[in-house]
Amino acid sequence: MYNDIEKSHGLLMDGGIPDAYNNVLWTPGLINAARASIALQIAYAQIQYRGSGTPEVGIGGRLDRNYWRAYTLTGAGVLADDTVDAQSSTTNDFPLEVAADANSGWMVAATHLFNAIDLLISTASTGTNPVRTLEYSGPAGWVAISNALVPPVTGAHYLTGENLILWSMPQDWTALTEALHGTGVPEGWYGIRSRSTTVPGTVQALAKSMSVARVKSLKDITATAGIYTWNPAMGPLHIDAPCDALVGVCSVAHDANQFSALVKQRG
């Protein structure tokens, strides 16, 4: 049986807090007092946007945090597993770059494909404006995503609060990470990394936490009070990944935005 969801939603995604459930559209039930991780089937989705501008919107599943890892990256290419800090609620414990260290940044590796990262930034970067790049683990090494729908902040600084990064799935993102992707890169995962290719400033950006999601039904909303409806006649949307929540994505937050959906565990 489908669950009928209708909820106002004033965030970019889930606030960048991977273990919070009050900022999402729907969560599966508990199994032995633990939150279930399931594949999702979405029979219907509608997004009503009541702000201004031209946001990117979509609906999808948040990956259970047990199925992804986060790493810090120095300019010299040294990776350090910092998953615990990226998933915790401790302020300023996950650096997004190293001050005055070009090519430093961070990486996320997941067992399933994903195309959204929601950062909760607690300290903004300052100083010289950096130039950042977003890359995925391609079959012959790291490949730049040049047409990200919502890229990492480029030519400016990360600001405090929720920061969304969203991209369309690359066609050749079929290769898993391996030794050619760098020293210390975990093998057998789907990887995304963000680096500041120039010196990122005098104060590094620090995050409190992040969330990772697989988002589908991506669409531009081009008018105030715009509505996008996914047509159920096309067949259900499937999120074939271990998800702990249904999330709505809108690249311009507005408290009156509203999401509707019919969702259930994929059988």
N, C-alpha and C positions, 0 to 999 in steps of 0.2 A: 504494500500500500504506500502511495506517495504521501509525503508530508507537505502540506500547503503552507508556504512561507510568504508573509507580507510584512515588511519591516522598513522603517525609515533608517537611514544609514548616513552618518555625517563624517565618515572617515575615508581615507584613500583606499584602504583595504581592511586590515584588522588592528591598526595602530602599531604594527610591528612588534607585537607581544605574542610569542608563539605558544604560550601556555595559558592564554586568557580566552574565555569562551563567551564573554558578554559583549565582545566587539564583532562577532561573526553573525552570519544569517541563520545558521542551523548547525547543530552538532548531533552526531549519532548517540545512541544510548550508552550506558555504562555496562561493562561486562566484568563481573567479579570486582566491582568498585573501581575499575579502570576505564578510561575513555576508549571506546572502540576506534580502530583505524580501518577504514573501509574504502572500497572503490565506489564512486558515486554515479548515479544515473539521474539525469535532469530532463524531465519531460516538457518543461515549459519554463521560460524565464522572461521577465520584463523589467526594464530599468527606466525609471522616470527621473530625469535630471532637471533640477529647478534653479540651477545657478546660471552664470554667464560664461561666455567663452566656448571653446570647442574641446571638451574632454574626451579621453579614451575611456570606454567602459567595457565591462565584461563580467563574467561569472565563472566560478571554478572551485577547486578544492585546495584547501591548505594542507600541505604535506605534514604528516606527523613528524615531530622533531626528532624522533628516533631514526629517521630515514635520510637525514642530511647532516652534513658537517660544515663548519666554518673555519677559515684559516686566515691568519694575518700574513702579509707578504712584504718583505723588505725590498729596497731598491736593488740589492744584490741577488734577489731571487730566493731568499731563505724563507721557507714556509714554516709556520708554527700552528699546530692545531689549537684553536681557541673556541671550540664548539661550546664548552660549558659557559663561557662568558657571553657568547653571542645569543644563547638561549636563556640566560638568567635575567633577573630583574635588578641587577646591580648597576648603578649609574657609572658611566665612563669606563667600563672595563673592556670594551672591544674597539681598538683603534682601527679607523678606516684607511689610514695612511700614516706615514712617518714624516714628521715635520722636516723640511729641508732635505728630503731623500727622494729623488726622482725615481719613478717606476715602482714605488711602494704602493700598497693597496691591500686588497683582501680577496678571498676566493670562497665560493660555496660549491660543495660537491654533494650530489644526491643520487639515490639509487634509481630514481625515475626522472623523466624529463620534466622540466619546470620552466616557466617564463615570467615569473614575477617575484621580486624581492622587496619586502617592505621594511625599511630601516627606521628604528626609533633612535634619533640622534639626541644625545644629551649635552654635547659640547660642540659648538660650531667651529669650523676651521677659520683661520684668519691669516693675513699676510698676502704674499704674492698669489695672484689668481692662478690656480692649477689648470692643466688640460688633462681630462680623464678619458679613458677608453674602456669600453666594455667588450669582453672577448669570451668565446666559447671554445670548448675542447673539440676541435675539428679532427678529421682523420689523419692530418699531417702536422698537427701542432695547434697552437692557439690561433684563432681567426677572429678578427675584429667584427663586431656587429655595428655596421655603419648606419643602419636605419632603425634603431631602437625607437619604439613608440614613446617611451618615457625614459630617456637615458640618464645615467648618473650626471650630477651637476657638472657642467663643463664651462670653463672660462669664468667660474665664480666659486663661491664657497658653499659647503653644506651648511644649512641652517638647522637650528634645533627643532625637534618635533618629528613628525612622520614624514618620511621621504620614500616615494614609490619609484621603483625601476621596473619597466615593463617592456617586453620585446616580442616580436613575432618569432615563431619557432624556425630556426634555420633548416633548410631542406636537407643538408648533409650532416645534421647533428645526430648521427647514428653511431659514431665511434665513441667508445668509452675512454676515459683517461688511461694513459700508459706512460712508460718511462720518457718518451719523447716530449711530454708536456712539462718536464722539469723535475729537478731533484726534490724529493719529498712529496710530490703530488700523489695522492692515493690512487691506486690503479683499479679500474673497473667501475668508475663512477661517471656521471654526467657533470661537467665542470663549467662554472662561470667565474670569471674574475674581473675585477675593476682595478685599474692602476692609474696613478697620476704620472703621465709621461714627462711632465715637467716638475720642478721643485714645488711641492704642494703648499708652501707657506711657512709661517713661523709658529703657528699653533695647529696641531693636527686635529681632525675631526674625530670625535669619540662617540660610539653608539652604546646605548643601553642594551638593546636586543634587536633581533630581526626575525621576520617570518618569511617562509618560502611557499610558493603556490604554483599550481598549474591552472592557468586561466584560459577559458575558451569563449567563443561568441564575442570576440573583440570587435568594437564598432566605434566610429566617431559619432558623437552627438553634436549637432551643429546649431541648435537653436535653444533658447530658454524654454523650459518646460518640454524639452524634447523627450520622446519616448522611443525606445528600441525594444521590440518584441522578438524573441527567438521563436520561429515558426515550428510548432510541434509536428506538423505534417512531414517534416524532414526526417523524423526519427529522433530518439532521445540522444542527448549529449552524454558521452561517457568520459569520466575521469578515471582512467585505469591506473591509479596510484593509491598508496595507503594514506587516506585523508582523515583528519580528525575534525574537519569543519567545512561547511559551505561558506565561501566568501564572495562578496561583491566587490568589484574594483571600479573606482571612478577617479581619474587623475586630477580632478578639481573637487575638493571636498565642499559639501553643502549640507547643512543639518536637515534640510527638507527633501533630500534625495530619497527615493524609495525603490526598493527591490521587491519583486514578487517571483516566486518559483515553486515548482513542484519537484521534489527531490526524494530519492530513496537510496538505499544500498543497492548497488548493482548485483543482480542475482547471477 
